[in-house]
Amino acid sequence: MSKPFLIAGLAVLAWLGAASASAAPDEQDGRLLDDLIGKYVSPEGAPGAAAVLVRRDGRVTLRGYGMADLAKKRVVNPETTVFRIGSISKTFTAIAILQLLDEGKIALEADANKYLKGVQIPGNGAPVRVIDLLTHRGGFDGNLTYVGLDDRTAAAQSSDQRFQRDIIRLRPAGLLPSYDNLAWGLLGHIVESIDGIPYAQAMAKRIFAPLGMKNSAVGLPLDVSNVAVPYEVGNDGKPHPKPPIFLRRGWQGAGDLSTTAADMAYFLQAMLAEGTYPGGRLLKLETFRRQVDTLHFGFHPGVPSIGLGVYALMQGFGHSGTIRGFNASLVVMPRQGYAAFAVMNLNNPAPEMSLSGLIDYINNPPGRSPIDPTEYLTSEFPYQLEQRAQPSPPPIPTALPSQGQERDWSGRYAGLRMESYEALLPRLAVAVLLNPKTVRRQADGTLFIGANGPYMRVGDGLYSLAKPSGPLITTIGFAEVGGEILMGPHTLQASRRLAWYETPVLTAGGLLLAPLILLATALLHRRRAGPGQHRVDGILAWTSLLLLAGIAAEIALAPTLERLHNLGWTVSMWRIGMGAALLTMGGAAVLGVRSAFVSMPAQAEQDLRPGHIYALAMALLTAWIWFAAIYWQLLARIF
């Protein structure tokens, strides 16, 4: 062998040796994963978990914990055990959309309808742009009750017409940030529409195959022998197996991907390398940097914001995901030179926003478990990971001097995401069952937010605790956006300040309680009323009964008939009936007041008699009902 070939051969062997050494797991990183993930795996806690930590120098540390299947005693293998990753799918969908941008096939500022085939976003003011979808500002209904199916084939064959019935706009696009799964379903549909192949094939072609993610898929692989069993916390606090769920076609871009920890190592390496991988690039450099730039889409510059398919953490960016039986977290810290992924096959069930689903959840709520996997992997795991990476404690914020012009942010705040429903039932449930956060201003200008405080002012509309106190608590921002006062520790956790009248007593009471009171009062009074008032009482009683029947139908049946069975005409029929009942009720109340105050003899007008008080009470009840009908947009639905 000649000397040049010998030297070249030794160089190659040296490079291979270095590459092998750098790819070896790091003992310290392994202990870190054991502490942050492994210790929560137990027969009573998470049945199984997998995790990987990747460093920019090439070190990859994989860990598998516990059982993929408790019944079959199948252990988790981080190389081959497949887990669902829920909304981390959005990061992949964003990359596919941005690849289309790099290819000149879309423009982010363009109307999204330009690229959608088979479905269209309904017109409602300004068009919804692609960038609005990418930044959770589409303003869509957030109801996920009918999104997933247990049948893989039925989910894949769901029609465009079925998806179209889910596309309901609640707010103008481009203003208020509210976590929006439908927007990401539409983004996945854009990928499918432009590529001309199913979303699953597009993702395999665009991302999985180039990165070498051979055990990754949309939905689940056909061979489920390596798939982790999904578990949910039961009312006894222990994990119970559940059937896997499949997102219907049109929704897959929001959260339908499955993968392994080993496959995610390839993805993490590409994210640390600014979109590059051996042999190519996922995105152009400027496009990748635009994706992970989390500074421009926040409601307040002092709180973490969002990029395109990722959101800001304290020191880096990432995303979390939850789907039936699974929770996952993706954390990338470019400045520190490492990234991590973790997933558990356990989930705390959320109530379905249907009447039967809410009743079942109230009767069988999840019990106390050693871990809340959603809360832990969404916020605590990234926070702990960042705390370990920080070389020194963060500086203690300095309070600004009290200034008279600082706005009073006190009031009650409700989460925007929790309010993002079109159907009446979930909106009522949120208003009645969830307590808003209360912000109280102290004499010294500090704030208490619920039980946390005092928060001192550290900037315009920005308040912090004196010492860091965990994720999503330490710093809170306030701002006015689109005419609404928003508050939150993160752009995707913004809450809206409620008006003085937005209390359950006034809003829900006017819809559910006031008609019952009106019905009962009218029936009781009718027995001893004169002929004229007897007729008015009868009208008020019948219209109250009809309105209650319509509200009951709206709560129990409307979304199912409209979305699942395409029977919107039947819903329109009872809504017309509710409209007629409201109009007739209002007329009867006016007639009752007129009869009491105008038609009586002149001498009777001198005194406030029981008939006058009764007529005024009925008018006030009717006004209360009308207020609630306007607030809950019943009139908008009817007329």
C-alpha positions in Angstrom: 0.0 0.0 0.0 1.4 3.4 -0.9 2.1 6.0 1.7 -0.7 8.4 0.6 -3.3 5.7 0.8 -2.0 4.6 4.2 -2.2 8.2 5.5 -5.7 8.5 4.1 -6.8 5.2 5.6 -5.5 6.2 9.0 -7.3 9.6 8.8 -10.6 7.9 8.0 -10.1 5.5 10.9 -9.3 8.4 13.2 -12.4 10.3 12.0 -14.6 7.2 12.6 -13.2 6.7 16.0 -13.8 10.3 16.9 -17.4 10.1 15.6 -18.0 6.9 17.5 -16.7 8.5 20.7 -18.7 11.6 20.3 -21.9 9.6 19.7 -21.4 7.7 22.9 -23.9 8.4 25.7 -22.8 10.9 28.4 -23.0 9.6 31.9 -23.9 12.9 33.4 -26.7 13.5 30.9 -28.0 10.0 31.6 -28.2 10.9 35.3 -30.0 14.1 34.4 -32.6 12.2 32.4 -33.0 9.6 35.2 -33.7 12.4 37.7 -36.0 14.4 35.5 -37.9 11.6 33.8 -37.0 8.1 35.2 -38.0 8.7 38.8 -41.6 9.4 37.8 -42.0 6.0 36.2 -43.6 3.5 38.6 -46.6 1.1 38.7 -48.7 3.9 40.3 -47.2 6.8 38.1 -46.3 6.8 34.5 -46.1 3.1 33.2 -43.3 3.9 30.8 -41.2 6.7 29.3 -38.4 7.4 26.9 -36.0 10.3 26.7 -33.0 11.5 24.7 -30.5 14.3 25.3 -28.4 15.4 22.3 -25.4 17.7 22.4 -24.1 19.8 19.6 -20.7 17.9 19.7 -22.6 14.7 18.7 -23.1 13.0 22.1 -26.5 11.3 22.2 -27.9 9.9 25.5 -30.9 7.6 25.2 -33.0 6.3 28.1 -36.0 4.0 28.3 -38.0 3.5 31.5 -40.7 1.2 32.6 -43.3 -0.6 30.6 -44.7 0.0 27.1 -47.4 -2.5 28.0 -48.1 -3.4 31.6 -50.3 -6.4 30.8 -47.7 -8.1 28.5 -44.7 -6.9 30.6 -43.2 -5.3 27.5 -40.4 -2.9 28.5 -39.7 0.4 26.8 -36.9 0.3 24.3 -35.8 3.9 23.4 -34.6 2.7 20.0 -37.8 1.0 18.9 -40.7 1.8 21.2 -43.2 4.1 19.4 -44.9 6.8 21.4 -47.5 9.4 20.3 -46.2 13.0 20.5 -49.4 15.1 20.2 -48.9 18.7 19.4 -45.1 18.4 18.8 -46.5 17.4 15.4 -47.1 21.2 14.9 -43.3 21.7 14.7 -43.1 19.2 11.9 -46.1 20.7 10.1 -44.5 24.1 10.3 -41.3 22.8 8.7 -43.3 21.4 5.8 -45.1 24.7 5.4 -41.8 26.6 5.5 -40.3 24.2 2.9 -43.2 25.2 0.6 -42.1 28.8 1.3 -38.5 28.0 0.4 -39.8 26.3 -2.8 -41.8 29.5 -3.8 -45.1 27.7 -3.6 -46.7 29.8 -0.8 -46.5 33.2 0.7 -47.0 33.6 4.4 -48.9 36.9 4.1 -51.3 35.4 1.5 -54.9 34.3 2.2 -54.8 30.7 3.3 -57.8 29.9 1.1 -55.5 30.4 -1.9 -53.8 27.1 -1.1 -56.6 25.0 0.3 -58.3 22.4 -1.9 -61.6 20.8 -0.9 -62.3 23.1 2.0 -62.4 26.9 2.5 -62.2 29.2 5.5 -65.6 31.1 5.8 -65.4 34.8 5.2 -65.8 36.9 8.3 -64.0 40.2 7.9 -60.3 40.1 7.0 -59.1 36.9 5.4 -57.1 34.4 7.4 -53.5 34.5 6.3 -51.0 31.6 6.4 -49.0 33.5 9.0 -52.1 33.8 11.2 -52.5 30.1 11.2 -48.8 29.6 12.1 -49.0 32.0 15.1 -52.3 30.9 16.7 -54.2 34.0 15.5 -56.7 32.4 13.2 -59.6 32.9 15.7 -61.2 29.5 15.2 -63.4 27.4 17.4 -61.3 25.2 19.7 -63.7 22.3 20.3 -61.8 19.0 19.9 -64.7 16.7 20.9 -65.2 15.2 17.5 -61.7 15.3 16.2 -60.4 11.9 17.1 -61.7 8.4 16.2 -60.8 4.9 17.5 -61.0 3.6 14.0 -57.8 4.1 11.9 -59.5 3.6 8.6 -62.5 5.8 9.3 -60.2 8.6 10.4 -58.1 8.4 7.3 -61.3 8.3 5.0 -63.0 11.3 6.7 -64.2 13.6 3.9 -63.4 17.3 3.1 -67.1 18.0 3.7 -66.8 16.7 7.2 -63.7 18.8 7.9 -65.5 21.9 6.4 -68.1 21.7 9.1 -65.4 22.1 11.7 -64.1 25.3 10.3 -65.9 27.9 12.4 -64.5 31.4 13.0 -65.0 33.1 16.4 -62.8 36.2 16.2 -61.1 38.3 13.6 -57.8 36.9 12.4 -54.5 38.3 13.3 -55.3 39.8 16.7 -55.7 37.8 19.8 -53.4 34.8 20.4 -55.2 31.6 21.5 -53.8 28.1 21.1 -55.5 26.9 18.0 -55.5 23.2 16.9 -57.8 23.9 13.9 -55.3 26.3 12.4 -52.7 23.6 12.4 -55.1 21.1 10.9 -55.6 23.6 8.1 -51.8 24.0 7.7 -51.5 20.2 7.3 -54.3 20.4 4.8 -52.3 23.0 2.9 -49.3 20.7 2.7 -51.6 17.9 1.4 -53.3 20.2 -1.1 -50.1 21.6 -2.6 -48.1 18.3 -2.6 -51.1 16.4 -4.0 -50.4 13.4 -1.7 -51.8 12.5 1.7 -50.3 14.4 4.7 -48.7 11.2 6.0 -46.9 10.7 2.8 -45.8 14.3 2.6 -44.3 14.2 6.0 -42.5 11.0 5.3 -41.1 12.4 2.1 -40.2 15.8 3.4 -38.9 15.1 6.9 -38.8 11.5 8.1 -36.9 10.0 5.2 -34.3 12.8 4.9 -33.5 12.6 8.6 -33.5 8.8 8.8 -36.5 8.7 11.1 -37.4 5.1 10.1 -39.8 4.4 13.0 -41.8 7.6 12.7 -45.3 8.0 11.1 -48.5 10.0 11.0 -51.0 8.1 13.1 -49.5 4.8 14.0 -47.4 2.2 12.0 -49.4 -0.7 10.7 -47.3 -3.0 12.9 -48.2 -2.0 16.4 -46.1 -4.6 18.2 -43.6 -1.9 19.1 -46.2 0.8 20.0 -46.6 1.8 23.6 -50.0 1.3 25.1 -51.8 4.6 26.0 -52.8 4.9 29.6 -55.0 7.5 31.4 -55.3 8.3 35.1 -58.5 6.7 36.4 -60.6 7.9 39.3 -58.5 5.6 41.5 -55.4 7.6 40.6 -53.9 4.6 38.8 -53.1 4.2 35.0 -55.8 2.4 32.9 -55.2 1.3 29.3 -57.1 3.1 26.6 -57.5 2.4 22.8 -55.3 4.5 20.6 -56.9 7.6 19.0 -56.5 8.6 15.4 -57.1 12.2 14.2 -59.5 12.6 11.3 -58.1 13.6 8.0 -57.8 17.4 8.0 -56.7 17.5 11.6 -53.6 15.4 11.4 -51.2 18.4 11.2 -52.2 19.5 14.6 -51.1 16.4 16.6 -51.1 13.0 15.0 -47.4 12.0 14.7 -45.8 9.0 16.4 -42.1 8.4 16.8 -39.3 7.0 19.0 -36.8 8.7 21.2 -34.0 7.5 18.9 -35.7 9.0 15.9 -36.2 12.3 17.8 -32.4 12.4 18.3 -32.0 12.9 14.5 -34.6 15.7 14.6 -33.0 17.4 17.6 -29.6 17.2 15.9 -31.1 19.0 12.9 -32.6 21.7 15.2 -29.3 22.3 16.9 -27.6 22.5 13.5 -30.0 25.2 12.3 -31.9 22.9 10.0 -29.1 20.9 8.5 -28.6 17.2 8.5 -25.9 14.9 6.8 -26.4 15.5 3.1 -28.9 18.4 3.1 -31.0 21.0 4.8 -34.6 21.0 6.0 -34.9 24.7 5.5 -32.8 27.6 4.2 -30.8 29.2 7.0 -32.9 32.4 7.0 -36.1 30.5 7.0 -35.0 28.3 9.9 -34.0 31.3 11.9 -37.4 32.9 11.1 -39.1 29.7 12.4 -37.3 29.8 15.8 -37.4 33.5 16.3 -39.8 33.9 19.2 -39.7 37.6 19.6 -42.2 39.1 17.2 -45.6 37.4 17.9 -46.1 38.1 21.6 -48.8 40.2 23.2 -46.2 41.7 25.5 -42.4 41.9 24.8 -41.6 40.9 28.4 -43.2 37.5 28.4 -42.3 34.4 26.3 -43.7 34.4 22.8 -44.0 32.1 19.9 -42.2 31.4 16.7 -43.6 29.3 13.8 -44.4 25.9 15.2 -42.3 26.5 18.4 -42.7 28.6 21.4 -40.2 30.4 23.6 -38.9 28.9 26.8 -36.9 30.9 29.3 -33.6 30.2 27.5 -34.5 28.4 24.3 -37.5 27.1 22.4 -39.6 24.0 22.2 -43.0 22.5 22.1 -45.1 20.1 24.2 -47.7 17.6 23.1 -50.6 15.7 24.6 -53.0 13.1 23.1 -55.0 10.3 24.6 -52.6 8.3 26.7 -49.4 10.2 26.0 -47.5 13.4 26.9 -44.3 14.7 25.4 -41.9 17.6 25.5 -39.3 19.0 23.1 -36.7 21.4 24.4 -33.9 23.1 22.3 -31.3 25.3 23.9 -29.0 26.6 21.2 -26.8 28.8 23.4 -26.1 25.9 25.7 -25.6 23.5 22.8 -28.0 20.8 23.7 -31.6 19.6 23.2 -33.9 17.0 24.8 -37.0 15.1 24.2 -39.1 13.1 26.7 -42.4 11.2 26.4 -44.6 9.2 28.8 -47.5 6.9 28.0 -49.8 8.5 30.5 -52.3 11.3 30.4 -54.7 13.0 32.7 -58.0 12.8 30.8 -59.7 16.0 29.8 -63.5 16.2 29.7 -65.2 15.9 26.3 -67.2 19.0 25.6 -70.5 17.1 25.1 -73.3 16.6 27.5 -72.5 12.9 28.1 -68.8 13.6 28.2 -69.1 16.3 30.8 -71.4 14.2 33.0 -69.1 11.2 32.8 -66.1 13.4 33.7 -67.9 14.9 36.7 -69.0 11.5 37.9 -65.5 9.9 37.2 -62.8 12.6 37.6 -59.2 11.4 37.5 -57.9 10.6 41.0 -54.7 11.7 42.7 -51.7 10.4 40.8 -48.0 10.7 41.7 -47.6 12.8 38.6 -49.7 15.1 36.4 -47.9 14.2 33.2 -49.4 17.1 31.2 -48.4 19.8 33.7 -45.0 18.2 34.3 -43.9 17.8 30.7 -45.4 21.0 29.5 -43.9 23.3 32.0 -41.9 21.7 34.8 -39.6 19.5 32.7 -38.4 22.4 30.4 -38.0 24.6 33.5 -35.9 22.1 35.4 -33.8 21.4 32.3 -33.1 25.1 31.9 -32.4 25.6 35.6 -29.8 22.8 35.4 -28.2 24.5 32.4 -28.0 27.9 33.9 -24.5 28.6 35.3 -25.7 31.1 37.8 -29.1 32.2 39.3 -31.1 34.7 37.2 -30.8 38.3 38.4 -33.4 39.5 40.9 -35.7 42.0 39.1 -35.5 45.6 40.2 -38.8 47.3 41.0 -39.5 50.5 39.2 -40.6 53.5 41.2 -44.3 53.8 41.5 -45.7 56.0 38.8 -49.2 57.4 38.7 -49.7 56.8 35.0 -49.3 53.0 35.3 -52.6 51.4 34.3 -54.7 49.6 36.8 -54.8 46.0 35.6 -56.9 44.7 38.4 -60.0 42.6 37.6 -61.0 39.0 36.8 -59.4 37.2 33.9 -60.5 34.2 31.9 -58.2 32.1 29.6 -58.7 32.9 25.9 -58.3 29.2 25.0 -61.0 28.2 27.5 -63.3 30.7 25.9 -62.6 29.6 22.3 -65.8 27.6 21.7 -68.7 28.1 19.4 -71.0 25.5 21.0 -73.1 26.7 23.9 -72.4 23.8 26.3 -68.6 24.2 26.6 -69.0 28.0 26.9 -71.5 27.5 29.7 -69.4 24.9 31.4 -66.3 27.1 31.3 -68.2 30.1 32.7 -69.8 28.1 35.5 -67.2 25.6 36.5 -63.9 27.4 36.0 -63.0 30.3 38.4 -61.4 33.3 36.7 -58.0 34.5 37.9 -58.3 37.6 40.1 -55.8 40.4 39.9 -55.8 42.7 43.0 -53.8 46.0 43.1 -52.3 46.9 46.5 -51.9 50.4 47.9 -48.1 50.3 47.1 -48.8 49.5 43.5 -47.9 45.8 43.7 -50.2 43.1 42.5 -51.6 39.8 43.8 -52.6 37.3 41.1 -54.8 34.8 42.8 -52.8 33.6 45.8 -49.4 34.6 44.3 -47.7 37.9 45.1 -46.7 40.5 45.7 -45.7 41.2 42.0 -43.7 44.3 41.7 -43.6 46.5 38.6 -40.5 45.9 36.6 -41.6 47.4 33.3 -44.6 48.9 31.4 -47.3 46.4 32.1 -44.8 43.9 33.4 -44.7 42.5 36.9 -42.4 40.0 38.6 -42.0 38.2 41.9 -38.9 39.1 43.9 -37.5 35.6 43.5 -38.1 33.0 40.8 -40.9 30.7 41.8 -41.2 28.1 39.1 -42.5 28.0 35.5 -45.2 30.4 34.3 -45.5 32.2 37.7 -42.5 34.5 38.1 -43.3 37.1 35.5 -46.7 38.3 34.2 -47.4 40.7 31.4 -50.4 42.9 30.8 -51.4 44.7 27.5 -54.3 45.9 25.5 -54.7 44.0 22.2 -57.6 44.5 19.8 -59.6 46.3 22.4 -59.2 43.6 25.0 -57.0 43.7 28.1 -54.8 40.6 28.2 -52.7 39.1 30.9 -50.4 36.1 31.1 -47.0 34.5 31.7 -46.8 33.4 28.1 -48.4 34.4 24.8 -50.1 31.0 24.5 -51.5 31.3 28.0 -53.1 34.7 27.7 -56.3 35.6 29.6 -58.9 38.2 28.8 -60.1 40.7 31.5 -63.8 40.2 32.0 -66.3 43.0 32.0 -68.2 43.7 35.3 -71.3 41.9 34.0 -69.5 38.7 33.0 -70.3 36.7 36.0 -72.1 33.4 36.0 -75.0 34.8 38.0 -75.8 37.3 35.3 -74.8 35.4 32.1 -75.6 31.8 32.8 -78.3 32.7 35.3 -80.1 34.7 32.7 -80.1 31.8 30.3 -80.9 28.9 32.6 -82.4 30.4 35.9 -84.4 33.4 34.7 -86.7 31.4 32.3 -87.4 28.9 35.1 -88.3 31.7 37.5 -90.4 33.4 34.8 -92.2 30.1 34.1 -92.9 29.3 37.7 -94.0 32.9 38.6 -96.3 33.2 35.6 -98.0 29.9 36.3 -98.6 30.7 40.0 -99.9 34.2 39.2 -102.1 33.0 36.4 -104.4 31.3 38.9 -105.6 34.5 40.4 -105.0 37.0 37.6 -107.7 38.9 35.8 -108.6 38.1 32.1 -106.0 40.5 30.6 -103.1 39.5 32.9 -104.2 35.8 32.6 -103.5 35.9 28.9 -100.2 37.7 29.4 -99.2 35.1 32.0 -100.1 32.3 29.7 -97.9 33.7 26.9 -94.9 34.2 29.3 -95.2 30.7 30.6 -95.4 29.1 27.1 -92.5 31.2 25.7 -90.4 30.4 28.8 -91.1 26.7 28.3 -90.3 26.9 24.6 -87.1 28.8 25.2 -85.9 26.3 27.8 -86.6 23.4 25.5 -84.6 25.1 22.7 -81.7 25.8 25.1 -81.8 22.1 26.2 -81.7 21.0 22.6 -78.8 23.5 21.9 -76.8 22.1 24.8 -77.4 18.4 24.1 -77.7 18.1 20.4 -76.6 21.0 18.3 -72.8 20.2 17.7 -73.6 16.5 17.1 -76.3 17.2 14.6 -74.4 20.0 12.8 -70.9 18.4 12.7 -71.4 14.7 12.8 -74.6 14.2 10.9 -74.8 17.3 8.7 -78.3 18.1 10.0 -77.9 21.8 10.5 -81.4 22.4 9.2 -82.9 20.7 12.3 -80.9 23.0 14.5 -82.1 26.0 12.5 -85.7 24.9 13.2 -85.4 25.1 17.0 -83.3 28.2 16.8 -86.2 29.9 14.8 -88.5 28.7 17.5 -86.3 30.2 20.2 -86.2 33.5 18.3 -90.0 33.5 18.1 -90.3 32.7 21.8 -87.9 35.6 22.7 -89.8 38.1 20.5 -93.2 37.0 21.8 -91.9 37.0 25.4 -90.7 40.6 25.0 -94.0 41.6 23.6 -95.9 40.0 26.4 -93.8 41.7 29.0 -94.4 45.1 27.4 -98.1 44.3 27.2 -98.1 43.4 30.9 -96.5 46.7 31.9 -98.9 48.6 29.7 -101.8 46.8 31.2 -100.6 47.5 34.8 -99.7 51.2 34.4 -101.7 52.5 31.5 -105.0 50.6 31.3 -105.9 50.8 35.0 -108.2 53.6 36.3 -106.4 56.9 36.9 -106.8 56.7 40.7 -105.0 53.4 40.7 -101.9 55.1 39.2 -101.4 57.1 42.4 -100.1 54.1 44.3 -97.7 51.3 43.5 -99.9 48.3 43.7 -99.0 44.5 43.7 -100.0 44.4 40.0 -97.5 47.1 39.2 -94.7 45.3 41.1 -95.5 42.0 39.4 -95.5 43.6 35.9 -92.2 45.2 36.6 -90.7 42.0 38.0 -91.8 40.1 34.9 -90.3 42.8 32.6 -87.0 42.7 34.5 -86.9 38.9 34.2 -87.6 39.2 30.5 -84.9 41.8 30.1 -82.4 39.5 32.0 -83.3 36.7 29.6 -82.8 39.0 26.6 -79.4 40.2 28.0 -78.3 36.5 28.3 -79.5 35.7 24.8 -77.5 38.5 23.4 -74.4 37.7 25.5 -74.5 34.0 24.5 -75.1 35.0 20.9 -78.4 33.2 20.6 -79.8 36.1 18.7 -76.9 36.0 16.2 -77.4 32.3 15.7 -81.1 32.8 15.1 -81.3 36.0 13.1 
